Amino acid sequence: MAVDATQPYDDQNVFAKILRGEIPCRRVHEDEWTLAFHDINPQAPTHVLVIPKGAYVSWDDFSAKASDAEIAGFVRAVGQVAHAAGLVEPGYRLLANTGPNSHQEVPHLHVHILAGRPLGPMLAAL
């Protein structure tokens, strides 16, 4: 079900449960500000999710409320994960959905790193 990104953070969402250790994940990176792990329903040969450890619903929420250190740490982590996976030379796609029109499914900011094959055009034909 699509998420209304204007609603308050729901601490029972799946990513909050992963951060608390209630649900396991296949971790690829963790630092003070972020956690990165393999998507359980991959849409490409490489499909990693990077999430901030703070309670942010969307990119809009994060950019308005996160500290400069959190924002810098999150952005750096996305790049570090892609680099460590060897994705820079062949290329990769970053995707962050916000709200119902984008089909955001989890009310916790997350960036998808997709790679491992040609990914085609940015958007499907309308």
Buried (B, 14 or more C-beta within 10 A) or exposed (E): EEBEBEEEBEEEBBBBBBBEEEEEBEEBBBEEBBBBBEBEEEEBEBBBBBBBBBBBBBBBBBEEBBEEEBBEBBBEBBEBBBEEBEBEEEEBBEBBBBBEEBEBEBBBBBBBBBBBEEBEEEEEEE
